[in-house]
Amino acid sequence: MASMNDDAFGIRPGEVSITLPDQYDAGVYFIGRISTPWATREACPKNARASDAVCIIEVDPHWAAALAEVATCSHLIVLYWMDKARRDLVLQTPRHYGVQRGTFALRSPARPNPIATSVVRLVGVEGARVSVVGLDCLNGTPLVDLKPYFASTDAVPEAVVGWHRDGRQQA
C-alpha cells in the first residue's frame, strides 16, 4: 500500500501542503470495493468519462439487500474513497494543466477528505456485484455509497467552471 509521501503521490513544483488536524470529525463505513483495470495513478483515466472500461463494484454482503431496485437505474452516482491520495494539499498543480489552483477548484483526488464521485452507466447487477462504465479509480478503491442518478435534479446544464471555460488551463 502506497503512503501519501511516496513519489507517485508527492508534491509537484508550486504545490503547497498543510499540517492535518490531529483527529477526525466523523466516521465512514466502506460498503464494498471497486475492481478496475488500473493499478497505478498514471494508468487511471484523467476523468471518469475518459474510459469505457467495465468496472465491478463489489458490495459487501452485509449491504447487499440495499441493492434492491438498483437494476432499474440506467445511471448511478458512485461515491468512493481515494485511499491512496494525499490529504494535505491546499494548492495543487495538476500535471495535465500545469497551473496552480486551489484544491477546492479542482476535481483532483488529493483533498482533505478524498471522496470522489462519478456518474456511471449501469451495465448490470448480479447478486452483490454491480457492473458499471465511467469510473477513474485504482483497483481496490473503497466504496462509500451508491445513489440513483436523476437527470431531472442532478443535471445542471448551465453550470460553469470559469477557469476551464475561459481557457486558463495552461500557463
C-alpha positions as CSV (number, residue, x, y, z in Angstrom):
1,M,0.0,0.0,0.0
2,A,1.4,3.4,-1.0
3,S,1.6,6.1,1.5
4,M,0.9,9.7,0.6
5,N,4.6,10.5,0.8
6,D,5.6,8.1,-2.0
7,D,7.0,9.7,-5.1
8,A,3.8,8.8,-7.1
9,F,1.8,11.0,-4.8
10,G,4.4,13.6,-3.9
11,I,4.3,17.3,-4.2
12,R,4.7,18.8,-7.6
13,P,6.5,22.2,-8.1
14,G,4.2,25.0,-7.0
15,E,2.1,22.8,-4.7
16,V,1.5,23.7,-1.1
17,S,0.7,21.3,1.8
18,I,-0.5,22.0,5.3
19,T,-0.4,20.1,8.6
20,L,-3.5,18.0,9.1
21,P,-5.7,18.1,12.2
22,D,-4.9,15.6,14.9
23,Q,-8.3,13.9,14.8
24,Y,-11.3,13.2,12.6
25,D,-14.8,14.6,13.0
26,A,-16.8,11.7,11.6
27,G,-16.7,8.0,10.7
28,V,-17.4,6.3,7.3
29,Y,-18.5,2.7,6.6
30,F,-16.9,1.3,3.5
31,I,-19.7,-0.7,1.9
32,G,-17.6,-2.5,-0.6
33,R,-14.6,-2.3,-3.0
34,I,-14.3,-1.3,-6.7
35,S,-12.4,-3.5,-9.2
36,T,-10.9,-1.6,-12.1
37,P,-8.1,-2.3,-14.6
38,W,-5.9,0.4,-13.2
39,A,-3.1,-0.3,-10.7
40,T,-1.2,3.0,-10.8
41,R,-2.1,6.7,-10.7
42,E,-0.6,7.2,-14.1
43,A,-2.7,4.5,-15.7
44,C,-6.0,5.9,-14.4
45,P,-8.1,8.0,-16.9
46,K,-7.8,11.8,-16.3
47,N,-11.6,11.7,-15.6
48,A,-14.3,9.1,-15.4
49,R,-15.7,9.9,-18.8
50,A,-12.4,9.2,-20.5
51,S,-12.8,5.4,-20.3
52,D,-15.3,2.8,-21.5
53,A,-13.8,0.1,-19.2
54,V,-16.3,-2.0,-17.4
55,C,-15.6,-1.8,-13.7
56,I,-17.1,-4.0,-11.0
57,I,-18.4,-2.6,-7.7
58,E,-18.5,-5.4,-5.2
59,V,-20.9,-4.5,-2.4
60,D,-20.1,-6.2,1.0
61,P,-22.7,-8.9,1.6
62,H,-23.8,-7.1,4.7
63,W,-25.2,-4.3,2.4
64,A,-26.4,-6.5,-0.5
65,A,-30.1,-6.0,0.3
66,A,-29.6,-2.3,-0.3
67,L,-29.2,-3.1,-4.0
68,A,-32.9,-3.8,-4.4
69,E,-34.2,-1.9,-7.4
70,V,-30.8,-0.6,-8.4
71,A,-31.0,-2.7,-11.6
72,T,-33.9,-0.4,-12.7
73,C,-31.5,2.6,-12.9
74,S,-29.7,3.5,-16.1
75,H,-27.1,5.6,-14.2
76,L,-25.8,5.8,-10.7
77,I,-23.8,8.2,-8.6
78,V,-20.8,6.4,-7.1
79,L,-19.0,7.9,-4.1
80,Y,-15.7,6.4,-3.4
81,W,-12.7,7.0,-1.1
82,M,-9.4,7.7,-2.8
83,D,-7.5,5.9,-0.1
84,K,-4.0,6.5,-1.6
85,A,-4.4,10.2,-2.3
86,R,-2.7,13.0,-0.3
87,R,-4.9,14.8,2.1
88,D,-2.8,17.8,3.0
89,L,-2.6,19.9,-0.3
90,V,-4.3,23.3,-0.4
91,L,-2.7,24.4,-3.7
92,Q,-2.1,22.0,-6.5
93,T,-0.5,22.0,-9.9
94,P,-2.2,19.2,-11.9
95,R,0.1,17.6,-14.5
96,H,-2.4,18.0,-17.3
97,Y,-3.0,21.7,-16.7
98,G,0.4,22.9,-15.3
99,V,-1.2,25.8,-13.5
100,Q,-1.5,26.2,-9.7
101,R,-5.1,26.2,-8.4
102,G,-6.8,25.8,-5.0
103,T,-7.8,22.2,-4.1
104,F,-11.5,23.2,-4.0
105,A,-11.3,24.5,-7.6
106,L,-10.2,21.1,-8.8
107,R,-11.6,17.6,-9.2
108,S,-8.2,16.1,-8.0
109,P,-8.3,13.1,-5.6
110,A,-5.9,15.0,-3.3
111,R,-8.2,16.7,-0.9
112,P,-8.9,16.9,2.9
113,N,-11.5,14.2,2.6
114,P,-10.6,12.2,-0.5
115,I,-14.2,11.5,-1.5
116,A,-14.6,11.1,-5.2
117,T,-17.8,11.0,-7.2
118,S,-18.7,9.7,-10.7
119,V,-21.9,9.3,-12.6
120,V,-21.7,5.9,-14.1
121,R,-23.7,3.9,-16.7
122,L,-25.1,0.8,-15.1
123,V,-24.2,-2.3,-17.1
124,G,-25.8,-4.9,-14.8
125,V,-26.4,-6.2,-11.3
126,E,-25.6,-9.8,-10.4
127,G,-26.0,-10.5,-6.7
128,A,-23.8,-8.0,-4.9
129,R,-21.8,-7.2,-8.0
130,V,-22.6,-4.1,-9.9
131,S,-21.0,-3.6,-13.3
132,V,-20.6,0.0,-14.5
133,V,-18.8,2.1,-17.0
134,G,-17.5,5.5,-16.0
135,L,-15.0,5.2,-13.1
136,D,-11.5,6.6,-12.7
137,C,-10.1,5.0,-9.6
138,L,-7.4,2.5,-8.7
139,N,-8.2,-1.2,-8.4
140,G,-9.4,-2.0,-4.8
141,T,-10.7,1.5,-4.1
142,P,-13.1,1.5,-1.1
143,L,-16.8,2.2,-1.9
144,V,-18.6,4.9,0.2
145,D,-22.1,5.0,-1.3
146,L,-24.3,4.4,-4.4
147,K,-27.2,6.6,-5.3
148,P,-29.5,6.7,-8.3
149,Y,-28.8,9.5,-10.8
150,F,-31.8,11.6,-11.5
151,A,-31.3,13.6,-14.7
152,S,-34.2,15.9,-13.7
153,T,-32.5,17.1,-10.5
154,D,-28.8,16.1,-10.8
155,A,-28.0,17.7,-14.2
156,V,-27.2,21.4,-14.2
157,P,-26.6,22.3,-17.9
158,E,-25.8,26.0,-17.1
159,A,-23.0,25.1,-14.6
160,V,-19.7,26.7,-15.3
161,V,-16.1,26.3,-14.1
162,G,-14.8,29.8,-15.1
163,W,-11.1,28.9,-15.3
164,H,-11.8,26.0,-17.6
165,R,-14.4,27.8,-19.7
166,D,-12.1,30.8,-20.1
167,G,-9.2,28.7,-21.5
168,R,-7.0,29.4,-18.5
169,Q,-5.9,25.7,-18.4
170,Q,-2.3,26.3,-19.4
171,A,0.3,28.8,-18.1
